[in-house]
Amino acid sequence: MAPSAITTSPPLTSTKPIITKKDRGYLDTTNDLVADYAETEVRGATDILTSQATRAEPFGDWRDEFFTKGYHVVKGAVPRARAEAYSRRMLDWFDKFPFGFDVNDKSTWVQEHLPMMMKGGVIFNYCAGHEAWAWELRSEPGVIEPFAKLWGTDELLVSFDAPNITLPGRIDVPWAPWPHVDQSPTRKGLVCVQGIINLSPAGPKDGGLQLYQGSSELFEQFFVEHPLQAKPEGAPGQVDWYGFSAEDVAWFEARGCTLLKIDAEPGDLIIWDSRTVHQSVLPESEQIRTILYATYAPASLATAEDLRLKRELFERFEGSTHWPHVNIWGQGKAVRDGKPCPGERDEPLEKPVLTDTVLKLAGVKPY
């Protein structure tokens, strides 16, 4: 099927959030706006998930574990052989930047030879989230189905989220854990479920996801006891993000929260409550980590403004945050040494085929 034609919209703009300019720090990009917690209207309030979490009768399937623990690993959401093929395509794409990277030469596994990445692996820019392999992954039936089951509808939107390619053994990355949630402290309740499509082995010594089990249930209590502060210098700009200090983490631990490393195989889908404090862990093994972040939510929760902003991002092949349906936030272009990165692109190396599934998940074509 040949790609459909789409028109180009003006640059992404919105009059809804109140924003101030500030250094985003985690990853320098051309989007230097910062959404203020107190002044930004958060949209997408819903009790769809909360009503399921509090119902008396068990589901009799994996949803019971998800609503009890706040996370679940859906085994084999993508057949293993296909997941491994996606991983190879991702690494082949990674090899095509003009910086001299060679996957077989570890001397090139340093920033000089790599695209700009957050925390040594997350690739927000370079049209990465709109490569053909990314959209094919998002369109996998086994990935969509668990989200459809949670939300009670298959009329979903998906985030234009980032891949993560983490090379083991890098010593040039100033790395430390970054415990955080991808939900604004001004939001109430369980209103978003995040996902990782896992494409490489993620055993005990491999890179992967860590989360504090039980922290989702303490989300609102934490912000009652800790009055909301302005974002610190260098924090990510989107409203749906909050970072925790070591003292904050100790507060969760004192209330019984335990840090877990989530193991997974190629093709597994990891889903978790967005109120859960989590972070990545670097590989101790020689395994290159390859994943795609993907979050789905009902299209019915998006406003006309959200859909407009989402379409603008799609038409520019620009990445978004984990939130697919509300408070749409563009990642901008990569910056290297204070200047636009010379490896940036205006379109993917391999454009996605614009199937009905892609266009509906992107919010371009209505259900």
C-alpha positions in Angstrom: 0.0 0.0 0.0 1.5 3.3 -1.0 1.7 6.1 1.6 -1.1 8.6 1.6 -0.5 12.3 1.0 -0.8 14.5 4.0 -0.5 18.3 4.1 1.8 20.3 6.3 0.4 22.4 9.1 1.9 25.6 10.6 4.2 25.1 13.6 2.8 23.5 16.7 1.1 26.2 18.9 -1.4 26.2 21.7 -3.0 28.9 23.8 -4.1 26.5 26.5 -1.0 25.8 28.7 0.7 28.8 30.4 4.5 28.2 29.9 7.8 29.9 30.6 11.1 29.4 28.9 13.7 27.4 30.8 16.6 25.1 30.1 15.1 21.6 29.9 18.4 20.0 30.9 17.6 16.3 30.6 18.0 16.7 26.9 18.6 20.0 25.1 16.2 20.4 22.2 14.7 23.2 20.2 11.6 23.0 22.4 12.7 25.0 25.5 9.2 25.6 26.9 8.3 24.4 30.4 4.7 23.8 31.4 4.0 25.2 34.9 2.1 22.8 37.1 0.0 25.4 38.8 -1.0 27.2 35.6 -1.4 24.4 33.1 -4.9 23.0 32.5 -4.7 19.2 32.6 -7.2 17.4 30.5 -8.4 13.8 30.2 -10.0 13.2 33.6 -11.8 9.8 33.6 -12.9 7.1 36.0 -12.7 4.3 33.4 -9.7 2.7 35.0 -10.5 3.5 38.6 -13.9 1.9 38.3 -12.2 -1.3 37.2 -9.6 -1.2 39.9 -12.2 -0.8 42.6 -14.8 -3.4 41.4 -15.6 -6.3 43.8 -15.5 -9.2 41.3 -12.1 -10.4 40.0 -11.5 -10.4 36.2 -9.9 -13.8 36.2 -7.1 -12.7 34.0 -3.9 -10.6 34.0 -5.9 -7.4 34.9 -6.2 -8.7 38.5 -2.4 -8.5 38.8 -2.2 -5.2 37.1 -4.8 -3.5 39.3 -3.2 -5.1 42.4 0.4 -4.4 41.7 0.3 -1.5 39.3 2.1 -3.3 36.5 2.1 -6.4 34.4 4.2 -8.1 31.8 2.1 -9.3 28.8 4.1 -12.3 27.5 4.5 -12.6 23.8 2.6 -9.6 22.7 4.8 -9.6 19.6 6.0 -13.1 18.4 9.6 -13.4 19.5 11.0 -13.9 15.9 9.2 -10.8 14.8 10.4 -8.8 17.8 14.0 -9.8 17.1 13.6 -8.7 13.5 12.3 -5.3 14.7 15.3 -5.0 17.0 17.6 -5.6 14.0 15.8 -3.0 12.0 16.1 -0.5 14.8 19.9 -1.1 15.1 20.3 -0.9 11.3 18.6 2.5 11.5 20.9 3.5 14.4 23.9 2.7 12.2 22.9 5.2 9.6 23.7 8.4 11.5 26.7 10.4 10.1 28.8 10.3 13.2 30.9 7.2 12.6 29.1 4.7 14.9 29.8 1.0 14.2 27.9 -1.5 16.3 30.9 -3.9 15.9 33.5 -1.3 17.1 33.1 -0.4 20.8 35.5 2.5 20.4 32.6 4.2 18.6 30.2 3.7 21.4 30.7 7.2 22.7 28.7 10.4 22.3 31.0 11.7 19.6 29.8 9.0 17.3 26.1 8.8 18.5 22.9 10.8 18.1 21.8 12.9 21.1 20.0 10.7 23.6 18.5 11.2 27.0 20.2 9.2 29.7 22.3 7.4 27.2 19.5 5.7 25.3 16.2 7.5 24.8 16.0 9.0 21.3 13.3 11.7 21.2 14.4 13.4 18.0 15.5 12.6 14.4 12.0 11.5 13.5 12.8 8.3 15.3 9.2 7.7 16.5 7.8 7.9 13.0 10.1 5.4 11.3 8.3 2.5 9.5 9.4 0.0 12.1 8.0 2.2 15.0 4.6 2.4 13.4 4.5 -1.3 12.5 5.3 -2.1 16.1 2.6 0.2 17.4 0.1 -1.5 15.0 0.8 -5.0 16.3 -2.5 -6.5 17.3 -0.9 -8.2 20.4 0.3 -4.7 21.6 -3.0 -2.9 21.1 -5.2 -5.7 22.6 -4.2 -5.3 26.3 -4.8 -1.6 26.2 -8.1 -2.1 24.5 -9.0 -4.6 27.2 -8.0 -2.2 30.0 -9.9 0.8 28.5 -12.9 -1.2 27.2 -12.6 0.1 23.6 -10.4 -0.5 20.6 -10.8 3.1 19.4 -7.5 4.2 20.7 -4.8 6.9 20.2 -1.1 6.0 20.6 1.8 8.2 21.7 4.5 9.2 19.2 7.0 7.9 21.6 10.7 7.3 21.6 12.8 4.2 21.0 15.5 3.4 23.6 18.8 1.9 22.4 21.1 1.5 25.3 24.7 0.4 24.6 26.3 -1.5 27.5 29.6 -0.5 29.0 29.6 3.2 28.1 31.8 5.2 30.5 31.1 8.6 28.8 27.5 8.9 30.1 27.0 10.9 33.3 24.4 8.6 34.6 22.5 8.3 37.8 19.0 6.9 38.6 16.2 9.4 37.9 13.1 8.2 39.8 10.1 9.9 38.4 6.5 9.6 37.3 5.1 10.5 34.0 1.9 12.0 35.4 1.4 15.6 36.5 1.0 15.9 40.3 -2.1 17.9 39.6 -3.9 14.9 38.1 -6.0 12.7 40.3 -6.4 9.0 40.1 -5.4 6.3 37.7 -5.9 8.0 34.3 -3.0 6.6 32.2 -1.2 3.3 31.6 2.2 3.4 30.0 3.9 0.7 28.0 7.3 -0.7 26.8 7.4 -3.0 23.8 10.5 -5.0 24.7 12.6 -6.2 21.7 15.8 -7.6 23.4 16.4 -9.9 26.4 15.9 -8.0 29.7 17.1 -10.4 32.3 18.4 -9.6 35.8 21.8 -8.2 34.5 20.4 -6.6 31.4 19.3 -3.0 31.0 15.6 -2.4 31.7 12.8 -0.9 33.8 12.9 -0.5 37.5 9.8 0.5 39.5 8.8 1.1 43.1 6.0 -1.4 43.7 3.2 0.2 45.7 4.1 3.8 44.9 1.1 4.3 42.6 -1.3 4.0 45.6 0.7 6.7 47.5 0.8 9.2 44.6 -1.8 11.6 45.9 -0.7 11.2 49.6 2.8 12.2 48.7 1.7 15.5 47.2 -0.6 16.2 50.1 2.4 15.9 52.5 4.8 17.6 50.1 3.4 20.9 48.8 3.9 21.3 45.1 7.1 23.1 44.1 8.0 24.8 40.8 10.0 22.6 38.5 13.7 22.6 39.2 16.1 23.9 36.7 16.7 21.4 33.9 13.5 19.4 34.4 11.7 18.1 31.3 9.2 20.7 30.0 6.0 18.7 29.7 3.4 18.9 32.5 3.1 15.1 32.8 6.5 14.5 34.5 7.7 14.8 38.1 11.1 13.9 39.4 11.8 12.6 42.9 14.9 13.3 45.2 16.6 10.6 47.3 14.7 11.9 50.3 11.4 11.6 48.4 12.3 7.9 47.5 13.0 7.3 51.1 9.5 8.5 51.9 8.0 5.8 49.6 10.4 3.1 51.0 9.4 3.9 54.5 5.8 3.1 53.5 6.7 -0.3 52.2 7.5 0.4 48.5 10.1 -1.9 47.1 12.4 -1.4 44.1 11.8 -4.1 41.4 13.7 -4.8 38.2 11.1 -6.0 35.6 12.5 -8.8 33.5 11.1 -9.5 30.1 11.8 -11.4 26.8 11.8 -10.1 23.2 8.2 -9.5 22.3 6.9 -8.9 25.8 4.8 -5.8 26.6 5.4 -4.2 30.0 2.5 -2.0 31.2 2.3 0.1 34.3 0.2 2.7 36.1 1.6 6.2 35.3 1.5 7.1 39.0 4.2 4.5 39.7 7.7 5.9 40.5 10.1 4.3 38.0 13.4 4.6 36.3 15.8 2.8 33.9 18.8 0.7 34.9 21.9 0.4 32.7 23.0 -3.0 31.5 25.6 -4.9 33.5 25.7 -7.5 30.7 26.9 -7.2 27.1 23.3 -7.0 25.8 22.2 -4.0 23.8 18.8 -2.8 25.0 16.2 -2.1 22.3 12.7 -1.1 23.2 9.9 1.2 22.0 7.8 3.2 24.5 4.1 3.1 23.6 1.0 4.3 25.4 -2.6 4.0 24.2 -5.7 5.8 25.5 -9.3 6.3 24.2 -9.7 8.7 21.3 -12.9 9.8 23.0 -10.9 11.5 25.8 -9.1 13.8 23.4 -10.4 17.3 22.7 -10.5 18.9 19.3 -7.4 21.0 20.4 -5.5 17.9 21.4 -6.3 16.2 18.1 -5.1 19.4 16.2 -1.8 19.4 18.1 -1.4 15.7 17.6 -1.9 16.0 13.8 0.6 18.8 13.6 3.2 16.6 15.3 2.4 13.7 13.0 2.7 15.8 9.9 6.1 17.0 11.0 7.2 13.5 12.1 7.9 14.9 15.5 8.0 12.9 18.7 5.7 13.4 21.7 5.6 12.4 25.4 4.1 9.2 26.8 0.6 10.8 26.8 -1.2 10.0 23.6 -4.4 11.9 24.0 -4.2 15.0 26.2 -1.7 17.9 26.9 0.1 17.1 23.7 3.8 18.1 23.9 6.3 18.1 21.0 9.9 17.1 21.5 11.4 19.5 19.0 14.7 18.9 17.2 18.0 17.7 18.7 20.6 20.2 19.8 24.3 19.4 19.8 26.9 21.7 21.4 24.3 24.4 21.6 23.5 24.2 17.9 21.0 22.2 15.8 22.4 18.7 15.5 23.8 18.1 12.0 22.3 14.6 12.1 18.7 15.9 12.4 16.1 15.0 9.8 12.9 16.4 8.4 11.4 13.0 7.7 12.1 9.3 8.6 14.6 7.3 6.6 11.8 4.9 5.9 8.4 6.5 6.1 5.5 4.5 7.5 2.8 3.1 5.3 -0.3 5.1 6.2 -2.8 2.4 6.9 -6.2 3.0 8.4 -4.8 1.6 11.7 -1.8 4.1 11.6 -4.0 7.1 10.8 -6.6 6.3 13.4 -4.0 5.6 16.1 -2.3 8.9 15.1 -5.5 10.8 15.5 -5.5 11.9 11.9 -8.4 9.8 10.8 -11.5 9.6 13.0 -13.0 6.3 14.2 
